[in-house]
Amino acid sequence: MSGSLDCDRAAYPYQPVCRCSGTTSTTTLSDRWFVGDSQDTCNDLCQFKGYTGCDAEKTAELIRRPRVSRVMDFLNTSCASFADSPLSNLFPAYTENQKCFFMSGTLNCDADRVGYRPICHCSNTTSTTTLAHWFVGEEEDSCNDLCQFKGYTGCDAEKTGGLVRQPKMSRVMDFLNTSCASFGNSPLSNFPAYRKDLERCWYMSGSLDCDRAAYPYQPVCRCSGTTSTTTLSVARLQNSPALVL
């Protein structure tokens, strides 16, 4: 030393030589650290994991290589190289070429980028998050028709319209035991959709229309929590005019 010590100072590529205090503490990396999928957000990831959202303070602390490295080691994920986040510093991230990016700006727990997997710490508050009321309709179905047939008053436009990224779509389809071999923006822009013949899933890219239908697409819909008694009338079917073939 030739000046005043600053125990919080860091400078690349120097490695500090330190003596730690004699007082020990039980410090472990929290099991609330996760790596999301490509195009995930920290809030989406944390809510899917059963928490209310992203712990912005902890996530934003990943501002240097050693901090990211220790978290990724804890998550059994290898970082072949490190760099400042190229995402306008929106979140710490990991890419499939095993590159890890640390923060150097202001965290945004709702930001996402294709190809980048966010590294997030979730809040310690849990929530009951379930994927109930989700259904895949038939070809040329509409979300309102499907939901009313299932016994609900209609489509939950807010939740259905929230399928705007691949991770959200993937989790819903996994819950429905339906395979998506590929993903894309909805070519219809009116509803998230599935095609069984292609095993392709499309997430939202426009404004949802719960009454929209288009052949051969099957809508992916969340129904409202309000149930209704919807039955096909036998009397009306019996009294209807005979079909002329």
N, C-alpha and C positions, 0 to 999 in steps of 0.2 A: 504493500500500500504506500501511496505517496500523497493521499488526500483524505477526504472524509468518506467513510463507508456508506453505501446505500444498499441495503439488503434487498431492495426491490428492483435494482438496476439490472438490465440485461443488454447484451450487445453481441450480435453475430459477427464472427464465428468464435467468440471467446467462451470458454467454459469456466464458470466461477469455482473458486476453491473456498469452501465454507466450513465453519464449525457450527454445529447445531446446538441449541440450548439443551441443558440437562433434563428439562421437563418434557416428558413424553405425552403424546396425545394419540387417541385412537382415530386415525384418519384413513378411511377407505374410500375408494371411488364408488359413488352412488350407483345402485342398480337401476337408476332412472336415466342413465345415458343410453342413447340408441343411435344407430345409423339408419336413415330412411332409405327409400327407393329413389331412383331417378325421378325428378319432377315432384318430389314430395315437398311439403313445408313442415317446419318444426311443429306448428300447431296441429296440423292434420295428423302427423305421426304420433304426437303425444296423446291426442284425443282417441286415436285408434288403439293405443296401448292402455287406455283406461284412465288417463289423467285429464285434468281440466284444460291443460294447454302447456305451452313451452315455458320453461324457467329462463326468462330472458337474461337475468343477471349471470347465472352460471354458464349458460351457453356462450354469452358474449365474452367470457373470461378466456376463451381459447384464442389468445392473441399472439402466442409464440409456439414455436416448434415443440419444445419439451412438453407443454401442456397438452397439445394435440396428440403427441406420441404416446403419452401415458394413458390417455383416454382410449385411444385406438388399441393399444396393447391389452387393456382391460377388456375390450370388446373382441379380442382375438382377431383383429384385422390388421393386416400389414400395410405400412406406408413405405413405398419404395423411394419417394421423394416428397419434398415439402415446398410450399410457396404461399405468398399472400393470396387471399381470395381474389379471383378475377371477376367476381360477380358484383362489382361495386360494393364489395365488403358487406353483403347482405346476410351471410351466414357461413359458418365453417363447413367445409364440404370434403367429400371423398369421391373419386372417380374410378372407373373400372380398370384404368391402367395403374392403379395403386398409388395415385398421387393424392396427398392430403393438403388441404388449404386451411390456414388459420385466419382469424379475423384481424382486420386493421381499421375497421370503421364502425358504423352503427348497425346493430343487428335488426333484422326484420323477420319475425317469426312466421309471417305469412308469405314470404318470398319463396319462389321456386325457379329452377332452371332445368331444362332437359339435359341429361348427361351428368348432372351433379346430385350427389346424395347428401342431404344435410346431416350434420353431426349435432345432436340436440340433447339437452338435459331437460327433463320434464318436471313440472311442478310437483310438490309433494301432496297435492290435493287430488284425490281420486274421484272419478265420476262413473256412473253406470252408463256405459256406452254399448248399445246393442245394435245389431243390423236387422232389427225386426221390420216387418211391413214392406220388404223389398221383394219384387217379383219381376220375372221376364215374361212378357206377353207373347202372343202368337203373331205370325206375320200379318201385317196390316192392322194390328191392334192400335188403340190409343191408350194412353195412361189412364184417362178417366174411365173409359169402358172397362179396362182391366181391373181397376181398383173397385169399381162398383160391382163387378161380377164377383170379386173376392170378398165382398161384404163391407166395404168401406164407402164413405160418402164421396170420395174422389181421390185425385192425385195430390200428394204433398209437393207442391211446386217448388218450395224452398229447398227441400232435401234432394229432390230429383234434379233440379237445376244446378245443384252443387257438385254434380259429377263432371268436373271441368278438367281433371287431370288423370293420367294413367293410374297412379297409385290408388286413388279413390275408386276408380272403376274396377280395378283388379281385386280389391278387397271385397267389394259387393259381389262380384261374380264368383269369387272363391267361396263366399258364404252361401251362394246359390248352387254350388257344385257344378258350375258351368265353366268350361275351358275357353280361354281367350288365347289363340295362337298368335295374334297380332292386335295392335291398337292403332287408333288414329282419331283425328278430330271428326266430329259427326259431319257426314256429307249432307245431312238434312238441316243441321243447325237448330232443329226444333225439339229434339229429344235424344237422350242417350240410347244407343241401339246395339243390337246383336244380330249376327247372321250365322245360323247354325251350319249352313253348307260351307262357309268359309272359316268358321270358328274365329271370326273377327269381331272386335268390340270397338265401338265409337263413343267417345265422351263428348260432352257438350262444348260447343264453341259459339253459341248464339243465345237467343232468347227461347226459353222453354215454352212449348205449346202443348198442354195436356190433352188437347183434343185432336192433335195431329196424328195422322197415320200414313204410312207409305210402304207399299209392297216392294221387296220381300223382307223388310226390316222388322225386327221384333223389339218393341220398346223395353227399356230397363227402367222401372218405375218404383218409387216409394209411395205408398198409400198413406192417407191421413190416418191419424190415430182414432178417429171417430168412426164407429161401425154403424152400419145400417142393415135393415132386413131387406135384402134384395133377392127375389125369387122370380123365376120365369113363370108367368101365369099359365096354368094348365087350361083353365076355362077359356081363355082367349085363344089359345092354340087350338082347342077342340072346336070352337065356334067360328074359326076363321074359314074363309072360302077355300074350297079344294083347289089344289094346284092343277093347272092345265098343262100337261106335258106335250 
